[in-house]
Every structure is written in structure tokens, then in C-alpha cells.
Amino acid sequence: MPEKYHDVIKELTHFFFKIFIPAFIGISVKVAIQIKREQMNFSRVVISFIVGIGCAYFIFPFVEGKWTPLIVGVVAMSGEKIAEFIIYKWDVDNFLKNLISNLFTKK
């Protein structure tokens, strides 16, 4: 296998095991607790996962050591909580839904 493909595979496995899994677990726990307390629709759950994993991806280069998965998970949950405030405050999920619906209906 060429060397450039080896580097891509290495980076993808690095992302999956060190960023995606801890962030996914943290966001899953937070969303599960939130669903028990209140009603959430599918778009808010998807936005929560995207924002949480994005925050974890952003913070990962700044964190080194054996506590990296814990810190990545906590940052993912914290970033998602901040985004949740913005999503509820400005009703972002309805805005995105209307935007996508208007893009597909205008042909």
C-alpha cells in the first residue's frame, strides 16, 4: 500500500479511537438524560452529536496524556451544552429545517 494511504488510515483510526468514541459516549449519556427530562426531536439530537464531536475534534490537538479521552468527552459534553442553549434560544433546528425544505422545493 502506498505511504500516503497508510497515513490516511492511521489518522482515521486515530480520530475514531481517540476523538469519536469518547465524544460519542459523552454526548450519548447527555442526550439520554435530556430525553428523560424533556421532549427532543431528531434534528436536535443530530445537531447535538455534530456539535459535540466538532468540539472534541477542535480540542484534541491541545490535550496530551493519559487523561485525553476523559477531557475530550467532557469538552464534547460542555460544548454541546453551550450549543444547546443557542439552539433553544434561537430555534436553530427549525431554521435549518425550513432552509433545507425551501432549497428542495424551489426548482
C-alpha positions in Angstrom: 0.0 0.0 0.0 1.4 3.5 -0.9 2.7 5.5 2.0 0.1 8.3 1.6 -2.8 5.8 2.1 -1.1 4.4 5.2 -1.0 7.9 6.7 -4.7 8.5 5.9 -5.7 5.2 7.5 -3.5 6.0 10.6 -5.2 9.4 11.0 -8.7 7.9 10.6 -8.1 5.2 13.2 -6.5 7.9 15.5 -9.6 10.1 15.0 -12.0 7.2 15.6 -10.5 5.8 18.8 -9.2 9.0 20.4 -11.8 11.5 19.5 -15.0 10.0 18.1 -15.6 7.2 20.7 -15.1 9.4 23.9 -17.2 12.2 22.4 -19.9 9.9 21.2 -20.2 8.2 24.6 -20.3 11.6 26.4 -22.9 13.1 24.1 -25.0 9.8 24.2 -25.1 10.0 28.0 -26.1 13.7 28.0 -28.7 13.2 25.3 -30.2 10.2 27.1 -30.5 12.2 30.3 -32.0 15.1 28.5 -34.6 12.9 26.7 -35.8 11.6 30.0 -36.4 15.2 31.2 -37.9 16.7 28.1 -39.0 16.0 24.6 -36.4 16.2 21.9 -36.8 15.9 18.2 -34.4 14.1 15.8 -32.9 17.2 14.4 -31.8 18.5 17.8 -30.2 15.1 18.6 -28.3 15.2 15.3 -27.1 18.8 15.9 -26.1 17.8 19.4 -23.9 15.0 18.1 -22.4 17.1 15.3 -21.5 20.0 17.7 -20.2 17.7 20.4 -17.9 15.8 18.1 -16.8 19.0 16.5 -15.8 20.5 19.9 -13.9 17.3 20.7 -12.1 17.4 17.3 -11.2 21.1 18.0 -9.8 20.5 21.5 -7.9 17.2 20.8 -4.6 18.8 19.5 -4.3 20.8 22.7 -4.6 17.8 25.0 -1.9 15.2 25.6 -1.6 12.5 28.2 -3.4 9.6 29.7 -6.5 11.7 30.5 -7.1 12.6 26.9 -10.3 10.6 26.4 -11.8 11.9 29.6 -11.0 15.5 28.7 -12.3 15.0 25.2 -15.6 13.6 26.5 -16.1 16.4 29.0 -15.3 19.1 26.4 -17.8 17.4 24.0 -20.5 17.5 26.6 -19.7 21.1 27.6 -19.6 22.3 24.0 -22.9 20.6 23.3 -24.5 22.2 26.4 -23.4 25.6 25.1 -24.7 24.8 21.7 -28.0 23.5 23.2 -28.5 26.9 24.8 -28.0 28.6 21.4 -30.2 26.0 19.6 -33.1 26.5 22.0 -32.6 30.3 22.3 -32.5 31.0 18.6 -34.6 27.9 17.4 -31.8 26.9 15.1 -33.2 23.5 14.2 -36.4 25.0 12.8 -34.4 27.5 10.8 -32.3 24.7 9.3 -35.4 22.6 8.6 -37.1 25.5 6.8 -33.9 26.4 4.9 -33.4 22.8 3.6 -37.1 22.5 2.8 -37.1 25.7 0.8 -34.0 24.7 -1.1 -35.6 21.4 -2.2 -39.0 22.9 -3.0 -37.7 25.7 -5.3 -36.7 24.1 -8.6 
